[in-house]
């Protein structure tokens, strides 16, 4: 029985690696149709007796305003173009604050958030965090930074049941993601810590202050130059 168990575990591990690498390679080229987060949110809405809201419209990054790319980099991960998937200093800071009973935004990079949203479930246990590290390493190895950003902008929740830049732009501003202004992009980025609670338009004073702060950071950091910055960084 022990030998059979070991054989089963070995086969399961091998198949896990084959399937996980295969999915990462597939989604390097193919749009991600849905994520576990989208499914779980819909299930929770059904359980809670709410109307199921699921809006998602994939768009290539060329059809998404550079303002939104700049806004999420400024607000979520300003080292995105240069790190290898992890911001160690931000993780240390988040850990110290968690030890004190506090929570801090910024422990997870855009790469980590992409890995979590596309391939995993929501949660904070060590198994999920370990898998998050694994999938983050895979997408950093097999995808370009531009592709990571494209998947991120098309997959994360940007409103209650609103997923991705195009659906969020239509929902909050009644326009395509390609036409987002800097202020509107900052509005979407400002609600990402809790997109089911906050509003990108007709916002609270707290979100309006976040918008202004993000816009200021956008001007300081400048646009994301994937071709000239990222490719050089990947060759190092």
Helices and strands as residue ranges (DSSP letters): H 2-26, H 36-47, E 55-56, G 61-63, H 66-76, H 88-99, H 110-119, H 126-142, H 145-155, E 162-163, H 165-173, G 177-179, H 182-190, G 192-194, H 205-221, I 226-230, H 231-235
